[in-house]
Amino acid sequence: YSLVTNDVKILAGNLTSADFFVILRDAFDVLRGEGRTHPKMMSVGIHPRLLGHPARIGGLSRFMDYVQEAEDAWVCRRADIARHWARHCPPEGQRPGSP
C-alpha cells in the first residue's frame, strides 16, 4: 500500500486528475517493465469522498482505460489476490508433497 499511488495526493499536493493519471501511469509502466522478469503488484488507494468527486475521477478513469490496453496486466480486488495467493502459495505443510 503506497501513498504515492493513493488519491490522498490530490488533496495533499493540490494535484489535478490529470496529474494523478500521470503518477499512476508512470508507476504502472515501471512495474510492468520490471514484472517481465520478476512479478510485481501495484495498489491504488481510492477513497470515495476524495476521488469520487466529478472533478477528480477523470484521472482514475483514464488510468483504467490505459491498463485495460495492457494484455499482460491483471486488474483485481484484494479478495482476488488473497484467493490467488492461497491457491498458488499455500503455507508450509499444506503444499503438495509436504509431510
N, CA and C of each residue as an Amber inpcrd file, in Angstrom:
protein
   297
   0.8600000  -1.1720000   0.0000000   0.0000000   0.0000000   0.0000000
   0.8980000   1.2230000   0.0000000   0.8280000   1.9780000  -1.0290000
   1.7200000   3.1250000  -1.1980000   0.9420000   4.4400000  -1.1880000
   1.4960000   5.4260000  -0.5370000   0.8810000   6.7510000  -0.5900000
   1.1790000   7.4540000  -1.9130000   2.1210000   6.9110000  -2.6670000
   2.4420000   7.5060000  -3.9650000   1.2900000   7.3110000  -4.9480000
   0.7070000   6.1270000  -4.9590000  -0.4040000   5.8410000  -5.8680000
  -1.7170000   5.8330000  -5.0820000  -1.9310000   6.8730000  -4.3370000
  -3.0850000   6.9930000  -3.4540000  -3.7660000   8.3290000  -3.7450000
  -5.0800000   8.3380000  -3.7350000  -5.7900000   9.5620000  -4.0810000
  -5.6470000  10.6820000  -3.0490000  -5.0900000  10.4080000  -1.8700000
  -4.8710000  11.4870000  -0.9010000  -3.8840000  12.5080000  -1.4570000
  -3.0740000  12.0940000  -2.4160000  -2.1280000  13.0300000  -3.0470000
  -2.8530000  14.1930000  -3.7200000  -4.0730000  13.9390000  -4.1690000
  -4.8290000  15.0030000  -4.8310000  -5.0730000  16.1560000  -3.8590000
  -5.4640000  15.8300000  -2.6430000  -5.7110000  16.8770000  -1.6570000
  -4.4190000  17.4080000  -1.0590000  -3.5190000  16.5010000  -0.7100000
  -2.2740000  16.9020000  -0.0340000  -1.3810000  17.7400000  -0.9380000
  -1.3570000  17.4220000  -2.2220000  -0.4540000  18.1170000  -3.1320000
  -1.1420000  19.0260000  -4.1170000  -2.4430000  19.2270000  -3.9520000
  -3.2050000  20.0390000  -4.9030000  -2.9940000  19.5720000  -6.3380000
  -3.0530000  18.2680000  -6.5410000  -2.8890000  17.6990000  -7.8730000
  -4.2150000  17.7050000  -8.6190000  -4.1300000  17.7650000  -9.9180000
  -5.3150000  17.6480000 -10.7490000  -5.5400000  16.1700000 -11.0720000
  -6.6820000  15.8610000 -11.6360000  -6.9280000  14.4800000 -12.0500000
  -5.9280000  14.0670000 -13.1360000  -5.5120000  15.0180000 -13.9700000
  -4.5070000  14.7170000 -14.9980000  -3.1620000  14.3770000 -14.3610000
  -2.7810000  15.0980000 -13.3080000  -1.5450000  14.7880000 -12.5800000
  -1.6190000  13.3870000 -11.9760000  -2.7760000  13.0560000 -11.3970000
  -2.9540000  11.7490000 -10.7790000  -2.8240000  10.6440000 -11.8240000
  -3.3970000  10.8610000 -12.9930000  -3.2560000   9.8920000 -14.0850000
  -1.7900000   9.6680000 -14.4260000  -1.0150000  10.7200000 -14.5530000
   0.3980000  10.5990000 -14.9140000   1.1660000   9.8180000 -13.8430000
   0.8930000  10.0820000 -12.5770000   1.5460000   9.3520000 -11.4920000
   1.2300000   7.8650000 -11.5920000  -0.0490000   7.5350000 -11.7670000
  -0.4430000   6.1350000 -11.8740000   0.1460000   5.4730000 -13.1100000
   0.0690000   6.1470000 -14.2310000   0.5960000   5.5890000 -15.4860000
   2.0900000   5.3270000 -15.3880000   2.8400000   6.2980000 -14.8600000
   4.2850000   6.1360000 -14.7670000   4.6640000   4.9940000 -13.8290000
   3.9680000   4.8830000 -12.6990000   4.2360000   3.7800000 -11.7710000
   3.9220000   2.4430000 -12.4460000   2.7940000   2.3810000 -13.1320000
   2.3960000   1.1550000 -13.8200000   3.4300000   0.7550000 -14.8720000
   3.8840000   1.7120000 -15.6570000   4.8500000   1.4070000 -16.7150000
   6.1480000   0.8370000 -16.1460000   6.6370000   1.4120000 -15.0640000
   7.8710000   0.9030000 -14.4470000   7.6430000  -0.4990000 -13.8870000
   6.5580000  -0.6860000 -13.1460000   6.2870000  -2.0010000 -12.5590000
   6.0240000  -3.0530000 -13.6270000   5.3560000  -2.6680000 -14.6810000
   5.1010000  -3.6090000 -15.7790000   6.4070000  -4.0500000 -16.4290000
   7.3160000  -3.1010000 -16.6310000   8.6220000  -3.4400000 -17.1940000
   9.4150000  -4.3620000 -16.2740000   9.4470000  -4.0370000 -14.9850000
  10.1570000  -4.8800000 -14.0230000   9.4850000  -6.2390000 -13.8950000
   8.1720000  -6.2770000 -14.0510000   7.4220000  -7.5100000 -13.9080000
   7.6680000  -8.5280000 -14.9990000   8.3180000  -8.1250000 -16.0370000
   8.6160000  -9.0830000 -17.1070000   9.5950000 -10.1500000 -16.6300000
  10.4030000  -9.8300000 -15.6240000  11.3560000 -10.8050000 -15.0820000
  11.0610000 -11.1700000 -13.6310000  10.3890000 -10.3030000 -12.8980000
  10.0350000 -10.5510000 -11.5020000   8.6230000 -10.0040000 -11.2710000
   7.6930000 -10.8570000 -10.8450000   6.3000000 -10.4000000 -10.6730000
   6.1950000  -9.1530000  -9.7960000   5.2830000  -8.2750000 -10.1380000
   5.0510000  -7.0220000  -9.4080000   3.5620000  -6.8390000  -9.1630000
   3.2530000  -6.0540000  -8.1540000   1.8710000  -5.7170000  -7.8500000
   1.7880000  -4.2160000  -7.6120000   0.7460000  -3.6080000  -8.1200000
   0.5110000  -2.1830000  -7.9010000  -0.8360000  -2.0140000  -7.2220000
  -0.8340000  -1.2690000  -6.1520000  -2.0640000  -0.9780000  -5.4280000
  -2.3760000   0.5040000  -5.5960000  -3.6360000   0.8110000  -5.8360000
  -4.0730000   2.1980000  -5.9560000  -5.0880000   2.4600000  -4.8500000
  -4.7350000   3.3770000  -3.9460000  -5.6340000   3.7210000  -2.8530000
  -6.7180000   4.6730000  -3.3240000  -7.9660000   4.2840000  -3.0910000
  -9.1060000   5.0780000  -3.5520000 -10.0600000   5.2990000  -2.3840000
 -10.4470000   6.5380000  -2.1820000 -11.4050000   6.8990000  -1.1450000
 -12.5760000   7.6040000  -1.8270000 -13.7800000   7.0620000  -1.6950000
 -14.9340000   7.6000000  -2.4300000 -15.1660000   9.0970000  -2.2300000
 -14.9110000   9.6000000  -1.0360000 -15.1720000  11.0260000  -0.8010000
 -14.0830000  11.9270000  -1.3770000 -12.9620000  11.3400000  -1.7330000
 -11.9020000  12.1280000  -2.3720000 -11.9690000  11.9900000  -3.8880000
 -11.7630000  10.7750000  -4.3470000 -11.6710000  10.5610000  -5.7920000
 -13.0330000  10.5020000  -6.4670000 -14.0740000  10.2300000  -5.7030000
 -15.4070000  10.1100000  -6.2730000 -16.0310000  11.4180000  -6.7190000
 -15.3490000  12.5010000  -6.5060000 -15.8440000  13.8160000  -6.9260000
 -15.7370000  13.9280000  -8.4460000 -16.7450000  14.4820000  -9.1110000
 -16.7150000  14.5740000 -10.5760000 -15.4620000  15.2540000 -11.1470000
 -14.8980000  16.2070000 -10.4300000 -13.7200000  16.9070000 -10.9420000
 -12.4290000  16.1240000 -10.7090000 -12.5070000  15.0110000  -9.9700000
 -11.2940000  14.2560000  -9.6380000 -11.2390000  12.8640000 -10.2510000
 -12.3630000  12.3110000 -10.6350000 -12.4250000  10.9140000 -11.0640000
 -11.8050000  10.6730000 -12.4440000 -11.6580000  11.7080000 -13.2330000
 -11.1590000  11.5530000 -14.6040000  -9.8000000  10.8960000 -14.6990000
  -8.9000000  11.2090000 -13.7800000  -7.5610000  10.6080000 -13.8140000
  -7.6070000   9.1100000 -13.6280000  -8.4380000   8.6450000 -12.6950000
  -8.5680000   7.1990000 -12.4850000  -9.2300000   6.5490000 -13.6850000
 -10.2280000   7.1810000 -14.2400000 -10.9060000   6.6420000 -15.4140000
  -9.9300000   6.4820000 -16.5760000  -9.1150000   7.4850000 -16.8140000
  -8.1070000   7.4060000 -17.8860000  -7.0950000   6.3080000 -17.6030000
  -6.7070000   6.1880000 -16.3230000  -5.7400000   5.1520000 -15.9580000
  -6.3170000   3.7560000 -16.1910000  -7.5710000   3.5420000 -15.8110000
  -8.1830000   2.2280000 -16.0120000  -8.2700000   1.8960000 -17.5000000
  -8.5860000   2.8800000 -18.3360000  -8.5830000   2.6530000 -19.7830000
  -7.1830000   2.2640000 -20.2540000  -6.1650000   2.9410000 -19.7080000
  -4.7720000   2.6700000 -20.0730000  -4.3820000   1.2390000 -19.6990000
  -4.7170000   0.8360000 -18.4860000  -4.3600000  -0.5010000 -18.0080000
  -5.0950000  -1.5800000 -18.8030000  -6.3480000  -1.3320000 -19.1740000
  -7.1210000  -2.3150000 -19.9320000  -6.4810000  -2.6250000 -21.2800000
  -5.6750000  -1.7090000 -21.7910000  -4.9840000  -1.9430000 -23.0610000
  -3.8060000  -2.8940000 -22.9100000  -3.3220000  -3.0910000 -21.6770000
  -2.1910000  -3.9750000 -21.4150000  -2.7070000  -5.3940000 -21.2320000
  -2.3970000  -6.2530000 -22.1790000  -2.9110000  -7.6220000 -22.1210000
  -2.2390000  -8.4590000 -21.0360000  -1.1130000  -7.9900000 -20.5040000
  -0.3880000  -8.7650000 -19.5010000  -0.5980000  -8.2300000 -18.0770000
  -1.6480000  -7.4600000 -17.8680000  -1.9420000  -6.9270000 -16.5330000
  -3.2410000  -7.5380000 -16.0200000  -3.2730000  -7.8020000 -14.7270000
  -4.4580000  -8.3710000 -14.0890000  -5.0390000  -7.3220000 -13.1550000
  -6.2340000  -6.8550000 -13.4240000  -6.9250000  -5.8980000 -12.5620000
  -7.8370000  -6.7160000 -11.6480000  -7.6460000  -6.5560000 -10.3570000
  -8.4030000  -7.3900000  -9.4330000  -8.6170000  -6.6780000  -8.0980000
  -9.4050000  -7.3350000  -7.2490000  -9.6830000  -6.8190000  -5.9050000
  -8.7870000  -7.5300000  -4.9010000  -8.7730000  -7.0150000  -3.6640000
  -7.9660000  -7.6470000  -2.6120000  -8.3630000  -9.1040000  -2.4130000
  -9.6520000  -9.3960000  -2.4560000 -10.1130000 -10.7770000  -2.2630000
  -9.5640000 -11.6930000  -3.3560000  -9.4670000 -11.1850000  -4.5910000
  -8.9210000 -11.9760000  -5.6930000  -7.4490000 -12.2990000  -5.4550000
  -6.7060000 -11.3150000  -4.9430000  -5.2840000 -11.5220000  -4.6450000
  -5.1370000 -12.5680000  -3.5370000  -5.9560000 -12.4620000  -2.4980000
  -5.8870000 -13.4160000  -1.3800000  -6.1640000 -14.8340000  -1.8660000
  -7.1910000 -15.0070000  -2.7030000  -7.5060000 -16.3350000  -3.2310000
  -6.3680000 -16.8700000  -4.0990000  -5.8210000 -16.0110000  -4.9320000
  -4.7060000 -16.4170000  -5.7890000  -3.5160000 -16.8540000  -4.9370000
  -3.1880000 -16.0640000  -3.9290000  -2.0520000 -16.3680000  -3.0600000
  -2.2760000 -17.6930000  -2.3270000  -3.4720000 -17.8950000  -1.7880000
  -3.7800000 -19.1330000  -1.0610000  -3.6990000 -20.3460000  -1.9850000
  -4.1230000 -20.1790000  -3.2140000  -4.1120000 -21.2860000  -4.1700000
  -2.7020000 -21.6220000  -4.6460000  -1.8860000 -20.6000000  -4.9100000
  -0.5800000 -20.8230000  -5.5220000   0.5810000 -20.8230000  -4.5410000
   0.3910000 -20.3080000  -3.3600000   1.4650000 -20.2230000  -2.3640000
   0.9450000 -20.6350000  -0.9900000   0.4810000 -21.8810000  -0.8540000
  -0.0730000 -22.2920000   0.4450000   1.0130000 -22.3240000   1.5160000
   0.5980000 -22.2500000   2.7780000   1.5690000 -22.2800000   3.8810000
   2.3670000 -23.5830000   3.8680000   3.5830000 -23.5280000   4.4090000
   4.4230000 -24.7220000   4.5450000   3.6100000 -25.7860000   5.2620000
   3.7000000 -27.0140000   4.8230000   2.9340000 -28.1020000   5.4170000
   1.6360000 -28.3670000   4.6940000   1.1720000 -27.4010000   3.9090000
  -0.0560000 -27.5920000   3.1440000   0.2340000 -27.6890000   1.6420000
   1.5090000 -27.6750000   1.2990000   1.8860000 -27.7630000  -0.1000000
   1.8790000 -29.2320000  -0.5390000   1.5500000 -29.4610000  -1.7830000
   1.5770000 -30.8440000  -2.2790000   2.9450000 -31.4650000  -2.0460000
   2.9490000 -32.6700000  -1.5020000   4.2080000 -33.3660000  -1.2280000
   4.8100000 -33.0430000   0.1180000   4.1690000 -32.1520000   0.9130000
   4.6780000 -31.8330000   2.2390000   4.2920000 -32.9480000   3.2120000
   5.1270000 -33.2210000   4.1820000   4.8020000 -34.2530000   5.1680000
   3.6030000 -33.8690000   6.0160000
